[in-house]
Amino acid sequence: MPFIIAEPCIGVKDKSCVEVCPVNCIYEGDDQFYIHPDECIDCQACEAACPVQAIFPDNGVPDKWKTFTEKNRAHFEK
């Protein structure tokens, strides 16, 4: 998974990330957005556009939000 959207997105869902994604790989969930791991081209546009700094490279998710890596994976396993 190139990028993970973490806790700061919950309740905000600003859509700035969705608007800049060149491959439309960001999907809306019940409480936050999710980046599809197989569709993401790792362009980093979403990370720069996020107004609440909720998007992290999968290997750079802060420890307090590590559970969001699994949450993202589970979202796309449905």
PDB file with SEQRES, HELIX, SHEET and CRYST1 records, atoms N, CA, C and O in Angstrom:
SEQRES   1 A   78  MET PRO PHE ILE ILE ALA GLU PRO CYS ILE GLY VAL LYS          
SEQRES   2 A   78  ASP LYS SER CYS VAL GLU VAL CYS PRO VAL ASN CYS ILE          
SEQRES   3 A   78  TYR GLU GLY ASP ASP GLN PHE TYR ILE HIS PRO ASP GLU          
SEQRES   4 A   78  CYS ILE ASP CYS GLN ALA CYS GLU ALA ALA CYS PRO VAL          
SEQRES   5 A   78  GLN ALA ILE PHE PRO ASP ASN GLY VAL PRO ASP LYS TRP          
SEQRES   6 A   78  LYS THR PHE THR GLU LYS ASN ARG ALA HIS PHE GLU LYS          
HELIX    1 AA1 GLU A    7  CYS A    9  5                                   3    
HELIX    2 AA2 SER A   16  VAL A   20  1                                   5    
HELIX    3 AA3 ALA A   45  ALA A   49  1                                   5    
HELIX    4 AA4 ASP A   63  TRP A   65  5                                   3    
HELIX    5 AA5 THR A   67  GLU A   77  1                                  11    
SHEET    1 AA1 2 PHE A   3  ILE A   5  0                                        
SHEET    2 AA1 2 ILE A  55  PRO A  57 -1                                        
SHEET    1 AA2 2 ILE A  26  GLU A  28  0                                        
SHEET    2 AA2 2 PHE A  33  ILE A  35 -1                                        
CRYST1    1.000    1.000    1.000  90.00  90.00  90.00 P 1           1          
ATOM      1  N   MET A   1       0.840  -1.177   0.000  1.00  0.00           N  
ATOM      2  CA  MET A   1       0.000   0.000   0.000  1.00  0.00           C  
ATOM      3  C   MET A   1       0.885   1.240   0.000  1.00  0.00           C  
ATOM      4  O   MET A   1       1.620   1.468   0.960  1.00  0.00           O  
ATOM      5  N   PRO A   2       0.829   2.025  -1.034  1.00  0.00           N  
ATOM      6  CA  PRO A   2       1.679   3.225  -1.066  1.00  0.00           C  
ATOM      7  C   PRO A   2       1.317   4.271  -0.010  1.00  0.00           C  
ATOM      8  O   PRO A   2       2.207   4.822   0.638  1.00  0.00           O  
ATOM      9  N   PHE A   3       0.028   4.550   0.170  1.00  0.00           N  
ATOM     10  CA  PHE A   3      -0.390   5.588   1.110  1.00  0.00           C  
ATOM     11  C   PHE A   3      -1.567   5.124   1.956  1.00  0.00           C  
ATOM     12  O   PHE A   3      -2.398   4.326   1.522  1.00  0.00           O  
ATOM     13  N   ILE A   4      -1.612   5.646   3.176  1.00  0.00           N  
ATOM     14  CA  ILE A   4      -2.664   5.335   4.142  1.00  0.00           C  
ATOM     15  C   ILE A   4      -3.285   6.654   4.596  1.00  0.00           C  
ATOM     16  O   ILE A   4      -2.575   7.626   4.852  1.00  0.00           O  
ATOM     17  N   ILE A   5      -4.599   6.681   4.693  1.00  0.00           N  
ATOM     18  CA  ILE A   5      -5.295   7.840   5.254  1.00  0.00           C  
ATOM     19  C   ILE A   5      -5.628   7.490   6.702  1.00  0.00           C  
ATOM     20  O   ILE A   5      -6.241   6.459   6.978  1.00  0.00           O  
ATOM     21  N   ALA A   6      -5.217   8.357   7.617  1.00  0.00           N  
ATOM     22  CA  ALA A   6      -5.336   8.063   9.046  1.00  0.00           C  
ATOM     23  C   ALA A   6      -6.395   8.932   9.743  1.00  0.00           C  
ATOM     24  O   ALA A   6      -7.185   9.614   9.090  1.00  0.00           O  
ATOM     25  N   GLU A   7      -6.391   8.890  11.054  1.00  0.00           N  
ATOM     26  CA  GLU A   7      -7.402   9.482  11.929  1.00  0.00           C  
ATOM     27  C   GLU A   7      -7.776  10.939  11.648  1.00  0.00           C  
ATOM     28  O   GLU A   7      -8.953  11.275  11.782  1.00  0.00           O  
ATOM     29  N   PRO A   8      -6.862  11.814  11.270  1.00  0.00           N  
ATOM     30  CA  PRO A   8      -7.282  13.201  11.054  1.00  0.00           C  
ATOM     31  C   PRO A   8      -8.372  13.378   9.991  1.00  0.00           C  
ATOM     32  O   PRO A   8      -9.049  14.406   9.969  1.00  0.00           O  
ATOM     33  N   CYS A   9      -8.546  12.394   9.121  1.00  0.00           N  
ATOM     34  CA  CYS A   9      -9.585  12.479   8.079  1.00  0.00           C  
ATOM     35  C   CYS A   9     -10.983  12.225   8.643  1.00  0.00           C  
ATOM     36  O   CYS A   9     -11.971  12.728   8.108  1.00  0.00           O  
ATOM     37  N   ILE A  10     -11.064  11.453   9.711  1.00  0.00           N  
ATOM     38  CA  ILE A  10     -12.373  11.074  10.246  1.00  0.00           C  
ATOM     39  C   ILE A  10     -13.158  12.317  10.651  1.00  0.00           C  
ATOM     40  O   ILE A  10     -12.692  13.164  11.414  1.00  0.00           O  
ATOM     41  N   GLY A  11     -14.358  12.386  10.111  1.00  0.00           N  
ATOM     42  CA  GLY A  11     -15.227  13.512  10.409  1.00  0.00           C  
ATOM     43  C   GLY A  11     -14.976  14.742   9.558  1.00  0.00           C  
ATOM     44  O   GLY A  11     -15.751  15.697   9.603  1.00  0.00           O  
ATOM     45  N   VAL A  12     -13.897  14.729   8.779  1.00  0.00           N  
ATOM     46  CA  VAL A  12     -13.567  15.900   7.959  1.00  0.00           C  
ATOM     47  C   VAL A  12     -13.936  15.644   6.502  1.00  0.00           C  
ATOM     48  O   VAL A  12     -14.725  16.383   5.913  1.00  0.00           O  
ATOM     49  N   LYS A  13     -13.362  14.594   5.928  1.00  0.00           N  
ATOM     50  CA  LYS A  13     -13.600  14.202   4.540  1.00  0.00           C  
ATOM     51  C   LYS A  13     -13.675  15.416   3.609  1.00  0.00           C  
ATOM     52  O   LYS A  13     -14.702  15.660   2.977  1.00  0.00           O  
ATOM     53  N   ASP A  14     -12.595  16.159   3.533  1.00  0.00           N  
ATOM     54  CA  ASP A  14     -12.497  17.407   2.775  1.00  0.00           C  
ATOM     55  C   ASP A  14     -12.591  17.228   1.266  1.00  0.00           C  
ATOM     56  O   ASP A  14     -13.082  18.133   0.591  1.00  0.00           O  
ATOM     57  N   LYS A  15     -12.157  16.138   0.716  1.00  0.00           N  
ATOM     58  CA  LYS A  15     -12.160  15.801  -0.709  1.00  0.00           C  
ATOM     59  C   LYS A  15     -11.060  16.472  -1.520  1.00  0.00           C  
ATOM     60  O   LYS A  15     -11.005  16.273  -2.734  1.00  0.00           O  
ATOM     61  N   SER A  16     -10.188  17.254  -0.908  1.00  0.00           N  
ATOM     62  CA  SER A  16      -9.078  17.839  -1.650  1.00  0.00           C  
ATOM     63  C   SER A  16      -8.214  16.752  -2.267  1.00  0.00           C  
ATOM     64  O   SER A  16      -7.732  16.899  -3.390  1.00  0.00           O  
ATOM     65  N   CYS A  17      -8.017  15.669  -1.542  1.00  0.00           N  
ATOM     66  CA  CYS A  17      -7.201  14.566  -2.042  1.00  0.00           C  
ATOM     67  C   CYS A  17      -7.850  13.908  -3.254  1.00  0.00           C  
ATOM     68  O   CYS A  17      -7.167  13.550  -4.214  1.00  0.00           O  
ATOM     69  N   VAL A  18      -9.154  13.752  -3.208  1.00  0.00           N  
ATOM     70  CA  VAL A  18      -9.891  13.126  -4.306  1.00  0.00           C  
ATOM     71  C   VAL A  18      -9.757  13.959  -5.576  1.00  0.00           C  
ATOM     72  O   VAL A  18      -9.578  13.419  -6.668  1.00  0.00           O  
ATOM     73  N   GLU A  19      -9.845  15.265  -5.425  1.00  0.00           N  
ATOM     74  CA  GLU A  19      -9.806  16.168  -6.571  1.00  0.00           C  
ATOM     75  C   GLU A  19      -8.462  16.170  -7.290  1.00  0.00           C  
ATOM     76  O   GLU A  19      -8.422  16.402  -8.498  1.00  0.00           O  
ATOM     77  N   VAL A  20      -7.364  15.918  -6.586  1.00  0.00           N  
ATOM     78  CA  VAL A  20      -6.048  15.961  -7.223  1.00  0.00           C  
ATOM     79  C   VAL A  20      -5.543  14.593  -7.672  1.00  0.00           C  
ATOM     80  O   VAL A  20      -4.527  14.517  -8.363  1.00  0.00           O  
ATOM     81  N   CYS A  21      -6.213  13.531  -7.304  1.00  0.00           N  
ATOM     82  CA  CYS A  21      -5.744  12.189  -7.662  1.00  0.00           C  
ATOM     83  C   CYS A  21      -5.899  11.952  -9.170  1.00  0.00           C  
ATOM     84  O   CYS A  21      -7.017  11.975  -9.685  1.00  0.00           O  
ATOM     85  N   PRO A  22      -4.783  11.721  -9.883  1.00  0.00           N  
ATOM     86  CA  PRO A  22      -4.865  11.549 -11.341  1.00  0.00           C  
ATOM     87  C   PRO A  22      -5.452  10.209 -11.784  1.00  0.00           C  
ATOM     88  O   PRO A  22      -5.826  10.058 -12.947  1.00  0.00           O  
ATOM     89  N   VAL A  23      -5.539   9.238 -10.879  1.00  0.00           N  
ATOM     90  CA  VAL A  23      -6.059   7.924 -11.255  1.00  0.00           C  
ATOM     91  C   VAL A  23      -7.354   7.554 -10.522  1.00  0.00           C  
ATOM     92  O   VAL A  23      -7.831   6.424 -10.634  1.00  0.00           O  
ATOM     93  N   ASN A  24      -7.910   8.485  -9.787  1.00  0.00           N  
ATOM     94  CA  ASN A  24      -9.176   8.257  -9.075  1.00  0.00           C  
ATOM     95  C   ASN A  24      -9.157   6.999  -8.215  1.00  0.00           C  
ATOM     96  O   ASN A  24     -10.046   6.154  -8.315  1.00  0.00           O  
ATOM     97  N   CYS A  25      -8.132   6.885  -7.367  1.00  0.00           N  
ATOM     98  CA  CYS A  25      -8.003   5.687  -6.528  1.00  0.00           C  
ATOM     99  C   CYS A  25      -8.400   5.939  -5.081  1.00  0.00           C  
ATOM    100  O   CYS A  25      -8.155   5.094  -4.220  1.00  0.00           O  
ATOM    101  N   ILE A  26      -9.010   7.092  -4.799  1.00  0.00           N  
ATOM    102  CA  ILE A  26      -9.426   7.412  -3.435  1.00  0.00           C  
ATOM    103  C   ILE A  26     -10.934   7.263  -3.343  1.00  0.00           C  
ATOM    104  O   ILE A  26     -11.686   7.882  -4.096  1.00  0.00           O  
ATOM    105  N   TYR A  27     -11.355   6.431  -2.406  1.00  0.00           N  
ATOM    106  CA  TYR A  27     -12.768   6.094  -2.264  1.00  0.00           C  
ATOM    107  C   TYR A  27     -13.302   6.542  -0.918  1.00  0.00           C  
ATOM    108  O   TYR A  27     -12.590   6.534   0.086  1.00  0.00           O  
ATOM    109  N   GLU A  28     -14.569   6.933  -0.914  1.00  0.00           N  
ATOM    110  CA  GLU A  28     -15.205   7.398   0.314  1.00  0.00           C  
ATOM    111  C   GLU A  28     -15.796   6.228   1.085  1.00  0.00           C  
ATOM    112  O   GLU A  28     -16.531   5.410   0.532  1.00  0.00           O  
ATOM    113  N   GLY A  29     -15.466   6.160   2.364  1.00  0.00           N  
ATOM    114  CA  GLY A  29     -16.044   5.174   3.259  1.00  0.00           C  
ATOM    115  C   GLY A  29     -17.030   5.849   4.184  1.00  0.00           C  
ATOM    116  O   GLY A  29     -17.343   7.027   4.009  1.00  0.00           O  
ATOM    117  N   ASP A  30     -17.520   5.124   5.159  1.00  0.00           N  
ATOM    118  CA  ASP A  30     -18.497   5.682   6.086  1.00  0.00           C  
ATOM    119  C   ASP A  30     -17.958   6.865   6.884  1.00  0.00           C  
ATOM    120  O   ASP A  30     -18.651   7.866   7.068  1.00  0.00           O  
ATOM    121  N   ASP A  31     -16.722   6.745   7.354  1.00  0.00           N  
ATOM    122  CA  ASP A  31     -16.178   7.781   8.230  1.00  0.00           C  
ATOM    123  C   ASP A  31     -14.934   8.479   7.699  1.00  0.00           C  
ATOM    124  O   ASP A  31     -14.489   9.467   8.284  1.00  0.00           O  
ATOM    125  N   GLN A  32     -14.361   7.987   6.599  1.00  0.00           N  
ATOM    126  CA  GLN A  32     -13.144   8.576   6.056  1.00  0.00           C  
ATOM    127  C   GLN A  32     -12.963   8.137   4.611  1.00  0.00           C  
ATOM    128  O   GLN A  32     -13.754   7.351   4.090  1.00  0.00           O  
ATOM    129  N   PHE A  33     -11.921   8.649   3.968  1.00  0.00           N  
ATOM    130  CA  PHE A  33     -11.549   8.211   2.629  1.00  0.00           C  
ATOM    131  C   PHE A  33     -10.492   7.119   2.731  1.00  0.00           C  
ATOM    132  O   PHE A  33      -9.800   6.996   3.741  1.00  0.00           O  
ATOM    133  N   TYR A  34     -10.380   6.322   1.657  1.00  0.00           N  
ATOM    134  CA  TYR A  34      -9.416   5.232   1.594  1.00  0.00           C  
ATOM    135  C   TYR A  34      -8.730   5.259   0.235  1.00  0.00           C  
ATOM    136  O   TYR A  34      -9.355   5.571  -0.778  1.00  0.00           O  
ATOM    137  N   ILE A  35      -7.446   4.930   0.218  1.00  0.00           N  
ATOM    138  CA  ILE A  35      -6.675   4.875  -1.014  1.00  0.00           C  
ATOM    139  C   ILE A  35      -6.531   3.415  -1.427  1.00  0.00           C  
ATOM    140  O   ILE A  35      -6.029   2.591  -0.662  1.00  0.00           O  
ATOM    141  N   HIS A  36      -6.974   3.103  -2.641  1.00  0.00           N  
ATOM    142  CA  HIS A  36      -6.911   1.718  -3.116  1.00  0.00           C  
ATOM    143  C   HIS A  36      -5.449   1.358  -3.390  1.00  0.00           C  
ATOM    144  O   HIS A  36      -4.791   2.011  -4.201  1.00  0.00           O  
ATOM    145  N   PRO A  37      -4.942   0.328  -2.721  1.00  0.00           N  
ATOM    146  CA  PRO A  37      -3.518   0.000  -2.832  1.00  0.00           C  
ATOM    147  C   PRO A  37      -3.079  -0.477  -4.213  1.00  0.00           C  
ATOM    148  O   PRO A  37      -1.923  -0.280  -4.588  1.00  0.00           O  
ATOM    149  N   ASP A  38      -3.965  -1.089  -4.965  1.00  0.00           N  
ATOM    150  CA  ASP A  38      -3.593  -1.592  -6.287  1.00  0.00           C  
ATOM    151  C   ASP A  38      -3.742  -0.539  -7.384  1.00  0.00           C  
ATOM    152  O   ASP A  38      -3.172  -0.690  -8.465  1.00  0.00           O  
ATOM    153  N   GLU A  39      -4.488   0.505  -7.122  1.00  0.00           N  
ATOM    154  CA  GLU A  39      -4.723   1.541  -8.129  1.00  0.00           C  
ATOM    155  C   GLU A  39      -3.810   2.754  -7.963  1.00  0.00           C  
ATOM    156  O   GLU A  39      -3.577   3.490  -8.922  1.00  0.00           O  
ATOM    157  N   CYS A  40      -3.298   2.963  -6.768  1.00  0.00           N  
ATOM    158  CA  CYS A  40      -2.458   4.124  -6.476  1.00  0.00           C  
ATOM    159  C   CYS A  40      -1.151   4.036  -7.264  1.00  0.00           C  
ATOM    160  O   CYS A  40      -0.519   2.981  -7.308  1.00  0.00           O  
ATOM    161  N   ILE A  41      -0.747   5.149  -7.887  1.00  0.00           N  
ATOM    162  CA  ILE A  41       0.497   5.191  -8.657  1.00  0.00           C  
ATOM    163  C   ILE A  41       1.621   5.883  -7.881  1.00  0.00           C  
ATOM    164  O   ILE A  41       2.680   6.164  -8.442  1.00  0.00           O  
ATOM    165  N   ASP A  42       1.396   6.157  -6.606  1.00  0.00           N  
ATOM    166  CA  ASP A  42       2.417   6.718  -5.726  1.00  0.00           C  
ATOM    167  C   ASP A  42       2.914   8.091  -6.195  1.00  0.00           C  
ATOM    168  O   ASP A  42       4.108   8.382  -6.130  1.00  0.00           O  
ATOM    169  N   CYS A  43       1.991   8.925  -6.665  1.00  0.00           N  
ATOM    170  CA  CYS A  43       2.375  10.241  -7.185  1.00  0.00           C  
ATOM    171  C   CYS A  43       2.536  11.289  -6.084  1.00  0.00           C  
ATOM    172  O   CYS A  43       3.153  12.330  -6.315  1.00  0.00           O  
ATOM    173  N   GLN A  44       2.003  11.039  -4.915  1.00  0.00           N  
ATOM    174  CA  GLN A  44       2.082  11.892  -3.732  1.00  0.00           C  
ATOM    175  C   GLN A  44       1.220  13.161  -3.807  1.00  0.00           C  
ATOM    176  O   GLN A  44       1.296  14.009  -2.918  1.00  0.00           O  
ATOM    177  N   ALA A  45       0.411  13.295  -4.846  1.00  0.00           N  
ATOM    178  CA  ALA A  45      -0.439  14.481  -4.983  1.00  0.00           C  
ATOM    179  C   ALA A  45      -1.436  14.583  -3.833  1.00  0.00           C  
ATOM    180  O   ALA A  45      -1.698  15.679  -3.338  1.00  0.00           O  
ATOM    181  N   CYS A  46      -1.990  13.459  -3.406  1.00  0.00           N  
ATOM    182  CA  CYS A  46      -2.980  13.468  -2.333  1.00  0.00           C  
ATOM    183  C   CYS A  46      -2.363  13.905  -1.007  1.00  0.00           C  
ATOM    184  O   CYS A  46      -2.970  14.652  -0.239  1.00  0.00           O  
ATOM    185  N   GLU A  47      -1.162  13.433  -0.757  1.00  0.00           N  
ATOM    186  CA  GLU A  47      -0.477  13.764   0.495  1.00  0.00           C  
ATOM    187  C   GLU A  47      -0.289  15.279   0.617  1.00  0.00           C  
ATOM    188  O   GLU A  47      -0.524  15.854   1.680  1.00  0.00           O  
ATOM    189  N   ALA A  48       0.129  15.909  -0.457  1.00  0.00           N  
ATOM    190  CA  ALA A  48       0.349  17.353  -0.452  1.00  0.00           C  
ATOM    191  C   ALA A  48      -0.956  18.149  -0.358  1.00  0.00           C  
ATOM    192  O   ALA A  48      -0.976  19.251   0.191  1.00  0.00           O  
ATOM    193  N   ALA A  49      -2.041  17.590  -0.894  1.00  0.00           N  
ATOM    194  CA  ALA A  49      -3.318  18.307  -0.936  1.00  0.00           C  
ATOM    195  C   ALA A  49      -4.134  18.197   0.341  1.00  0.00           C  
ATOM    196  O   ALA A  49      -5.051  18.992   0.546  1.00  0.00           O  
ATOM    197  N   CYS A  50      -3.834  17.255   1.188  1.00  0.00           N  
ATOM    198  CA  CYS A  50      -4.647  17.015   2.381  1.00  0.00           C  
ATOM    199  C   CYS A  50      -4.518  18.165   3.374  1.00  0.00           C  
ATOM    200  O   CYS A  50      -3.426  18.423   3.880  1.00  0.00           O  
ATOM    201  N   PRO A  51      -5.633  18.867   3.662  1.00  0.00           N  
ATOM    202  CA  PRO A  51      -5.561  20.020   4.564  1.00  0.00           C  
ATOM    203  C   PRO A  51      -5.387  19.660   6.038  1.00  0.00           C  
ATOM    204  O   PRO A  51      -5.028  20.516   6.847  1.00  0.00           O  
ATOM    205  N   VAL A  52      -5.639  18.400   6.390  1.00  0.00           N  
ATOM    206  CA  VAL A  52      -5.502  17.991   7.795  1.00  0.00           C  
ATOM    207  C   VAL A  52      -4.315  17.044   8.010  1.00  0.00           C  
ATOM    208  O   VAL A  52      -4.156  16.474   9.090  1.00  0.00           O  
ATOM    209  N   GLN A  53      -3.497  16.885   6.988  1.00  0.00           N  
ATOM    210  CA  GLN A  53      -2.291  16.047   7.057  1.00  0.00           C  
ATOM    211  C   GLN A  53      -2.606  14.647   7.580  1.00  0.00           C  
ATOM    212  O   GLN A  53      -2.008  14.167   8.542  1.00  0.00           O  
ATOM    213  N   ALA A  54      -3.566  14.012   6.911  1.00  0.00           N  
ATOM    214  CA  ALA A  54      -4.004  12.678   7.313  1.00  0.00           C  
ATOM    215  C   ALA A  54      -3.413  11.570   6.443  1.00  0.00           C  
ATOM    216  O   ALA A  54      -3.630  10.392   6.725  1.00  0.00           O  
ATOM    217  N   ILE A  55      -2.672  11.925   5.392  1.00  0.00           N  
ATOM    218  CA  ILE A  55      -2.172  10.937   4.440  1.00  0.00           C  
ATOM    219  C   ILE A  55      -0.671  10.730   4.651  1.00  0.00           C  
ATOM    220  O   ILE A  55       0.113  11.677   4.712  1.00  0.00           O  
ATOM    221  N   PHE A  56      -0.305   9.438   4.761  1.00  0.00           N  
ATOM    222  CA  PHE A  56       1.085   9.077   5.045  1.00  0.00           C  
ATOM    223  C   PHE A  56       1.530   7.948   4.124  1.00  0.00           C  
ATOM    224  O   PHE A  56       0.717   7.111   3.732  1.00  0.00           O  
ATOM    225  N   PRO A  57       2.819   7.919   3.774  1.00  0.00           N  
ATOM    226  CA  PRO A  57       3.327   6.730   3.088  1.00  0.00           C  
ATOM    227  C   PRO A  57       3.122   5.531   4.016  1.00  0.00           C  
ATOM    228  O   PRO A  57       3.185   5.676   5.237  1.00  0.00           O  
ATOM    229  N   ASP A  58       2.882   4.371   3.452  1.00  0.00           N  
ATOM    230  CA  ASP A  58       2.577   3.209   4.293  1.00  0.00           C  
ATOM    231  C   ASP A  58       3.683   2.892   5.297  1.00  0.00           C  
ATOM    232  O   ASP A  58       3.414   2.312   6.349  1.00  0.00           O  
ATOM    233  N   ASN A  59       4.908   3.263   4.988  1.00  0.00           N  
ATOM    234  CA  ASN A  59       6.004   3.015   5.918  1.00  0.00           C  
ATOM    235  C   ASN A  59       6.299   4.216   6.812  1.00  0.00           C  
ATOM    236  O   ASN A  59       7.297   4.229   7.532  1.00  0.00           O  
ATOM    237  N   GLY A  60       5.424   5.229   6.765  1.00  0.00           N  
ATOM    238  CA  GLY A  60       5.629   6.420   7.573  1.00  0.00           C  
ATOM    239  C   GLY A  60       4.431   6.807   8.424  1.00  0.00           C  
ATOM    240  O   GLY A  60       4.356   7.934   8.914  1.00  0.00           O  
ATOM    241  N   VAL A  61       3.499   5.888   8.602  1.00  0.00           N  
ATOM    242  CA  VAL A  61       2.326   6.164   9.437  1.00  0.00           C  
ATOM    243  C   VAL A  61       2.783   6.292  10.892  1.00  0.00           C  
ATOM    244  O   VAL A  61       3.451   5.396  11.406  1.00  0.00           O  
ATOM    245  N   PRO A  62       2.432   7.390  11.560  1.00  0.00           N  
ATOM    246  CA  PRO A  62       2.818   7.539  12.971  1.00  0.00           C  
ATOM    247  C   PRO A  62       2.303   6.360  13.816  1.00  0.00           C  
ATOM    248  O   PRO A  62       1.233   5.811  13.552  1.00  0.00           O  
ATOM    249  N   ASP A  63       3.073   5.996  14.815  1.00  0.00           N  
ATOM    250  CA  ASP A  63       2.719   4.851  15.664  1.00  0.00           C  
ATOM    251  C   ASP A  63       1.299   4.928  16.201  1.00  0.00           C  
ATOM    252  O   ASP A  63       0.610   3.911  16.270  1.00  0.00           O  
ATOM    253  N   LYS A  64       0.854   6.113  16.579  1.00  0.00           N  
ATOM    254  CA  LYS A  64      -0.483   6.244  17.166  1.00  0.00           C  
ATOM    255  C   LYS A  64      -1.599   5.931  16.170  1.00  0.00           C  
ATOM    256  O   LYS A  64      -2.744   5.725  16.572  1.00  0.00           O  
ATOM    257  N   TRP A  65      -1.272   5.891  14.863  1.00  0.00           N  
ATOM    258  CA  TRP A  65      -2.275   5.613  13.838  1.00  0.00           C  
ATOM    259  C   TRP A  65      -1.949   4.374  13.009  1.00  0.00           C  
ATOM    260  O   TRP A  65      -2.511   4.197  11.929  1.00  0.00           O  
ATOM    261  N   LYS A  66      -1.062   3.524  13.488  1.00  0.00           N  
ATOM    262  CA  LYS A  66      -0.678   2.313  12.748  1.00  0.00           C  
ATOM    263  C   LYS A  66      -1.880   1.417  12.440  1.00  0.00           C  
ATOM    264  O   LYS A  66      -1.873   0.706  11.435  1.00  0.00           O  
ATOM    265  N   THR A  67      -2.899   1.441  13.278  1.00  0.00           N  
ATOM    266  CA  THR A  67      -4.077   0.592  13.046  1.00  0.00           C  
ATOM    267  C   THR A  67      -4.805   0.967  11.757  1.00  0.00           C  
ATOM    268  O   THR A  67      -5.574   0.164  11.229  1.00  0.00           O  
ATOM    269  N   PHE A  68      -4.575   2.165  11.249  1.00  0.00           N  
ATOM    270  CA  PHE A  68      -5.237   2.590  10.022  1.00  0.00           C  
ATOM    271  C   PHE A  68      -4.690   1.862   8.793  1.00  0.00           C  
ATOM    272  O   PHE A  68      -5.357   1.813   7.760  1.00  0.00           O  
ATOM    273  N   THR A  69      -3.497   1.304   8.892  1.00  0.00           N  
ATOM    274  CA  THR A  69      -2.969   0.502   7.793  1.00  0.00           C  
ATOM    275  C   THR A  69      -3.853  -0.724   7.596  1.00  0.00           C  
ATOM    276  O   THR A  69      -4.238  -1.038   6.469  1.00  0.00           O  
ATOM    277  N   GLU A  70      -4.171  -1.403   8.665  1.00  0.00           N  
ATOM    278  CA  GLU A  70      -5.053  -2.567   8.588  1.00  0.00           C  
ATOM    279  C   GLU A  70      -6.483  -2.156   8.229  1.00  0.00           C  
ATOM    280  O   GLU A  70      -7.170  -2.868   7.497  1.00  0.00           O  
ATOM    281  N   LYS A  71      -6.924  -1.021   8.740  1.00  0.00           N  
ATOM    282  CA  LYS A  71      -8.275  -0.538   8.423  1.00  0.00           C  
ATOM    283  C   LYS A  71      -8.402  -0.294   6.926  1.00  0.00           C  
ATOM    284  O   LYS A  71      -9.429  -0.615   6.328  1.00  0.00           O  
ATOM    285  N   ASN A  72      -7.359   0.275   6.315  1.00  0.00           N  
ATOM    286  CA  ASN A  72      -7.371   0.517   4.869  1.00  0.00           C  
ATOM    287  C   ASN A  72      -7.413  -0.807   4.117  1.00  0.00           C  
ATOM    288  O   ASN A  72      -8.191  -0.965   3.175  1.00  0.00           O  
ATOM    289  N   ARG A  73      -6.588  -1.749   4.525  1.00  0.00           N  
ATOM    290  CA  ARG A  73      -6.551  -3.056   3.875  1.00  0.00           C  
ATOM    291  C   ARG A  73      -7.922  -3.739   3.973  1.00  0.00           C  
ATOM    292  O   ARG A  73      -8.435  -4.263   2.984  1.00  0.00           O  
ATOM    293  N   ALA A  74      -8.493  -3.726   5.150  1.00  0.00           N  
ATOM    294  CA  ALA A  74      -9.800  -4.372   5.370  1.00  0.00           C  
ATOM    295  C   ALA A  74     -10.901  -3.736   4.536  1.00  0.00           C  
ATOM    296  O   ALA A  74     -11.808  -4.428   4.073  1.00  0.00           O  
ATOM    297  N   HIS A  75     -10.831  -2.425   4.341  1.00  0.00           N  
ATOM    298  CA  HIS A  75     -11.856  -1.725   3.557  1.00  0.00           C  
ATOM    299  C   HIS A  75     -11.939  -2.296   2.135  1.00  0.00           C  
ATOM    300  O   HIS A  75     -13.032  -2.439   1.587  1.00  0.00           O  
ATOM    301  N   PHE A  76     -10.801  -2.619   1.548  1.00  0.00           N  
ATOM    302  CA  PHE A  76     -10.791  -3.106   0.183  1.00  0.00           C  
ATOM    303  C   PHE A  76     -10.918  -4.620   0.065  1.00  0.00           C  
ATOM    304  O   PHE A  76     -11.017  -5.147  -1.043  1.00  0.00           O  
ATOM    305  N   GLU A  77     -10.916  -5.314   1.179  1.00  0.00           N  
ATOM    306  CA  GLU A  77     -11.137  -6.759   1.155  1.00  0.00           C  
ATOM    307  C   GLU A  77     -12.612  -7.111   1.146  1.00  0.00           C  
ATOM    308  O   GLU A  77     -12.977  -8.269   0.942  1.00  0.00           O  
ATOM    309  N   LYS A  78     -13.457  -6.123   1.364  1.00  0.00           N  
ATOM    310  CA  LYS A  78     -14.913  -6.367   1.410  1.00  0.00           C  
ATOM    311  C   LYS A  78     -15.429  -6.805   0.058  1.00  0.00           C  
ATOM    312  O   LYS A  78     -16.625  -7.054  -0.095  1.00  0.00           O  
TER     313      LYS A  78                                                      
END                                                                             
